[in-house]
C-alpha cells in the first residue's frame, strides 16, 4: 500500500462560497466512511485557505485519485486537489 497526501482546496474560480454549504456535511460523511474503511488515515483542515490535507492509504496515486473523485465536492468540480505519493524519510533509517 502507498501513502499519499491529498492536498485539496475549494475551487473559487468557478464557484462562490455559498455553493459549498450544501455539500460540506456529505463531504465530511464521505471522509468518515473512508476513515472507517482504512483509506483515509488522517485529515487536517487547512488554515491558509478553505480545504483539507488527507493522508490516504491506497494501492496507487491513481487509486487515490479515483477515490477522491467520488467525494461530493470533487465530483461536482468544486475541489482542486494535488496528490503526492510519500516514501519513508531516509534520515530515520538505521545507519551503518
Backbone torsions as a table, in degrees:
resi	resn	phi	psi	omega
1	UNK	NA	143.5	178.2
2	UNK	-102.0	147.7	171.8
3	UNK	-100.8	129.1	-173.2
4	UNK	-133.5	131.8	173.2
5	UNK	-90.0	129.6	169.7
6	UNK	-103.9	116.1	-179.8
7	UNK	-106.3	106.9	-170.4
8	UNK	-117.4	148.7	176.7
9	UNK	-144.7	149.4	178.2
10	UNK	-65.8	144.2	179.4
11	UNK	-89.1	87.7	178.7
12	UNK	-84.3	-6.2	175.7
13	UNK	-64.9	-37.9	-173.4
14	UNK	-112.0	-11.9	-174.9
15	UNK	-135.1	137.6	175.2
16	UNK	-78.6	161.3	179.6
17	UNK	-50.6	-41.6	-176.1
18	UNK	-63.1	-22.8	-178.2
19	UNK	-71.1	-20.8	-174.4
20	UNK	-82.3	-27.6	-169.3
21	UNK	-52.3	-46.8	-174.7
22	UNK	-70.3	-16.6	-178.1
23	UNK	-102.9	-4.2	-176.2
24	UNK	-67.1	-42.4	179.1
25	UNK	-70.6	-43.7	173.9
26	UNK	-59.8	-34.7	177.1
27	UNK	-64.7	-45.3	179.2
28	UNK	-64.0	-39.9	178.5
29	UNK	-64.6	-40.5	177.5
30	UNK	-61.0	-38.2	178.8
31	UNK	-71.2	-37.2	176.8
32	UNK	-62.7	-41.2	177.9
33	UNK	-63.5	-43.0	178.7
34	UNK	-64.7	-36.2	177.1
35	UNK	-64.6	-46.3	-179.8
36	UNK	-63.9	-29.9	180.0
37	UNK	-84.9	-4.8	179.3
38	UNK	82.8	11.6	177.2
39	UNK	-83.2	-51.3	176.8
40	UNK	-91.8	117.8	-178.3
41	UNK	-90.5	-38.9	178.2
42	UNK	-150.4	156.0	177.9
43	UNK	-146.4	144.3	178.9
44	UNK	-132.6	146.5	170.2
45	UNK	-87.0	138.1	179.0
46	UNK	-77.3	141.3	175.6
47	UNK	-95.5	-18.2	-177.8
48	UNK	-80.6	-28.6	177.9
49	UNK	-166.6	160.7	-179.4
50	UNK	-61.2	125.8	-179.2
51	UNK	160.5	-168.0	-177.5
52	UNK	-148.8	161.4	169.9
53	UNK	-124.1	125.7	-175.1
54	UNK	-125.4	130.5	173.6
55	UNK	-88.8	114.9	-177.9
56	UNK	-106.7	150.9	172.5
57	UNK	-122.8	107.8	-175.0
58	UNK	-138.7	169.5	178.0
59	UNK	-65.0	-32.1	-175.5
60	UNK	-162.9	170.3	174.1
61	UNK	-61.2	-38.9	179.6
62	UNK	-61.9	-39.9	177.5
63	UNK	-66.3	-38.3	177.2
64	UNK	-63.7	-43.0	178.1
65	UNK	-63.8	-42.3	179.3
66	UNK	-61.9	-41.9	177.0
67	UNK	-63.8	-47.4	-177.8
68	UNK	-59.5	-33.6	-179.8
69	UNK	-65.7	-14.3	176.9
70	UNK	-86.7	-12.2	177.9
71	UNK	-64.3	140.7	-177.4
72	UNK	-54.2	-45.6	-179.4
73	UNK	-67.0	-41.2	-179.3
74	UNK	-68.3	-42.2	179.3
75	UNK	-61.9	-30.6	179.2
76	UNK	-85.5	-0.9	-178.8
77	UNK	78.4	15.8	-174.0
78	UNK	-98.0	0.7	-176.5
79	UNK	-131.2	118.7	173.2
80	UNK	-88.1	143.3	-179.4
81	UNK	-147.6	145.1	172.9
82	UNK	-115.4	141.7	-178.3
83	UNK	-120.2	126.9	-176.9
84	UNK	-127.5	117.4	175.8
85	UNK	-76.7	137.7	-176.2
86	UNK	-106.0	154.6	173.6
87	UNK	-132.4	156.4	178.5
88	UNK	-59.7	142.2	179.5
89	UNK	-73.1	123.7	-174.4
90	UNK	-63.2	-25.3	-179.7
91	UNK	-67.7	-15.2	179.5
92	UNK	-95.7	-4.1	179.9
93	UNK	-82.7	153.0	179.0
94	UNK	-59.0	146.0	177.7
95	UNK	-106.1	151.5	175.4
96	UNK	146.0	NA	NA
